[in-house]
């Protein structure tokens, strides 16, 4: 089939145009893919991985965020070494003690508490290390508290808890993310009669008394999470 002389230049021009556009399309796709990869890489850098293993400095920075702001600089901080052993990361100069997140446990949790609670907390850690289960641990501390072997706080002493199942520490912004607060005010042997508190929350966020009349009696306060 012979092509008309008038049609042939048009066909050649179309072939030339297509051959020129194809590299442009490929280059454009490559550029789009590169941008997408960069976006993914940037997103992955900011993802907070559960059970993250933080440096000593980041553990301290994360743990003290559970404490009242004015106590953070002088708080003592416990955390974990490279082998996952519980250790002192920083000595303190005030009455606040903080504990960094345990990377070997599910979820994320940092706590801060008044130093008067240290004997009670330390005894709990020691019993856990011995393999004692929750009920047995609680019973031992209860008996030791009643016998005077375990020193209990004489005044109401607060434990601040900052936790989240999908929480973590954002090293870029130096903040804990996906976490919420819970407060526990220990009042050994307090009862409903001595405090006037309900034994269950009357509404979301309301304080209530847990384990009344025991060495571990405490007021629970869990502020509603923001939606």
C-alpha positions in Angstrom: 0.0 0.0 0.0 1.4 3.3 -1.1 1.1 6.3 1.2 0.2 9.7 -0.1 3.0 12.2 -0.1 0.8 14.6 2.0 0.1 11.9 4.7 3.7 10.6 5.0 5.1 13.8 6.7 2.2 13.7 9.2 2.9 10.1 10.1 6.7 10.7 10.5 5.9 13.7 12.7 3.6 11.6 14.9 6.3 8.9 15.3 8.9 11.6 16.2 6.5 13.1 18.8 5.7 9.8 20.4 9.4 8.9 20.6 10.1 12.2 22.3 7.2 12.0 24.7 8.0 8.4 25.9 11.3 9.4 27.7 9.5 12.4 29.2 6.8 10.1 30.6 9.4 7.7 31.9 11.4 10.5 33.5 8.2 11.9 35.1 7.3 8.5 36.5 10.9 8.1 37.9 10.6 11.5 39.5 7.2 10.7 41.0 8.5 7.4 42.4 11.5 9.1 43.9 9.2 11.6 45.7 7.0 8.8 46.9 10.0 6.9 48.3 11.3 10.0 50.0 7.9 10.5 51.5 7.8 6.9 52.8 11.3 7.2 54.2 10.4 10.4 56.0 7.3 8.8 57.4 9.1 5.8 58.6 11.7 8.0 60.4 8.8 9.5 62.4 7.0 6.3 63.2 7.2 5.4 66.9 8.1 1.7 67.1 6.6 -0.1 70.1 9.2 -1.6 72.5 11.8 0.8 71.1 15.2 0.6 72.6 16.2 4.1 73.7 19.6 5.5 74.5 20.4 6.5 78.1 19.8 10.2 77.3 16.5 9.4 75.5 15.3 7.2 78.4 15.9 10.0 80.8 14.2 12.6 78.6 11.2 10.3 78.1 10.9 9.2 81.8 10.9 12.6 83.3 7.9 13.7 81.2 5.8 11.7 83.6 6.7 13.9 86.5 5.4 17.4 87.3 7.4 19.9 85.1 9.0 21.7 88.1 10.5 18.4 89.4 11.9 17.0 86.2 15.4 18.5 86.2 16.2 17.1 89.7 14.4 13.8 89.5 16.3 10.5 89.9 15.9 8.3 86.9 15.9 4.5 86.6 16.1 2.7 83.3 17.7 -0.1 81.4 21.2 -0.8 80.2 22.2 -2.3 76.8 21.5 -5.8 78.2 18.0 -4.9 79.4 19.0 -4.8 83.1 17.3 -2.4 85.5 19.8 0.3 86.5 20.1 3.9 87.7 20.5 6.2 84.8 20.8 9.4 86.9 20.9 10.4 90.5 18.4 12.9 91.7 18.4 16.0 93.9 14.7 16.2 94.8 11.9 14.0 96.0 10.9 12.7 92.6 11.9 9.3 91.1 11.2 8.3 87.5 11.4 5.0 85.6 11.9 4.8 81.9 9.9 2.4 79.7 10.9 -1.2 79.8 11.7 -2.2 76.2 11.1 -5.9 77.0 7.5 -5.3 77.9 4.5 -4.8 75.6 3.3 -1.3 75.2 4.9 1.9 76.5 4.9 3.2 80.1 7.0 5.7 82.1 6.3 6.6 85.7 7.2 9.1 88.3 6.6 8.9 92.1 7.5 10.5 95.4 10.5 9.1 97.1 8.5 8.0 100.1 7.0 5.3 97.9 10.5 3.9 97.0 10.6 1.1 99.7 7.1 -0.1 98.5 8.1 0.1 94.8 11.5 -1.4 95.3 10.1 -4.3 97.3 7.7 -5.0 94.4 10.5 -5.0 91.9 12.6 -7.4 94.1 9.6 -9.8 94.5 9.0 -9.8 90.7 12.7 -10.6 90.1 12.2 -13.6 92.4 9.4 -14.8 90.2 6.5 -13.9 92.5 3.1 -13.5 90.8 0.9 -10.5 91.3 -1.3 -12.0 94.0 1.6 -13.4 96.0 3.6 -10.2 95.6 0.6 -8.2 96.9 0.1 -10.6 99.9 3.8 -10.4 100.9 3.9 -6.6 100.8 0.6 -6.5 102.6 1.9 -8.6 105.5 5.2 -6.8 105.6 3.5 -3.5 105.7 1.2 -4.6 108.6 4.2 -6.0 110.5 6.2 -2.8 110.1 8.9 -4.6 108.1 8.1 -2.6 105.0 8.3 1.2 105.3 5.1 2.8 104.0 4.5 6.5 103.2 3.1 8.4 106.2 1.5 11.0 103.9 -0.4 10.7 100.7 2.2 10.0 98.0 1.5 10.2 94.2 2.5 7.9 91.4 2.3 9.5 87.9 1.8 7.1 85.0 2.1 8.0 81.4 1.3 5.1 79.2 -0.1 3.8 75.9 -0.3 0.5 74.1 1.0 2.1 70.9 3.0 4.8 72.7 6.6 5.7 72.3 9.2 8.5 72.5 9.7 10.7 69.5 13.4 11.6 69.5 12.9 14.4 67.0 10.4 16.4 69.1 11.6 14.9 72.5 8.0 14.1 73.4 6.1 11.0 74.4 3.4 10.2 71.8 0.2 8.2 71.9 0.1 8.2 75.7 -2.3 9.2 78.4 -2.1 10.0 82.1 -3.2 8.0 85.2 -2.6 9.1 88.7 -2.3 6.9 91.8 -2.3 8.5 95.2 -1.1 6.0 97.8 -2.7 6.2 101.3 -1.9 3.0 103.2 -4.9 1.5 105.0 -7.2 4.3 103.9 -10.9 3.3 103.7 -14.1 4.7 102.2 -15.0 5.9 105.7 -11.7 7.7 106.3 -11.6 9.4 102.8 -15.3 9.8 101.8 -14.4 8.3 98.4 -16.4 5.9 96.3 -15.0 2.4 95.7 -15.6 2.9 92.0 -15.5 5.9 89.7 -18.8 7.8 89.8 -18.1 9.1 86.3 -15.2 9.0 83.8 -12.2 10.6 85.3 -13.6 10.7 88.9 -11.3 9.6 91.8 -12.1 6.4 93.6 -10.4 4.2 96.3 -8.8 0.9 95.3 -7.8 -1.8 97.8 -9.3 0.0 100.8 -8.0 -0.9 104.2 -4.8 -2.5 102.8 -1.2 -1.4 102.8 -1.6 -0.7 99.1 -4.7 1.4 99.4 -4.7 4.2 96.8 -6.8 6.8 95.1 -7.2 6.1 91.3 -7.6 9.1 89.0 -7.7 8.4 85.2 -8.5 11.5 83.2 -10.6 10.8 80.1 -8.5 10.6 76.9 -8.8 13.3 74.4 -10.7 12.3 71.2 
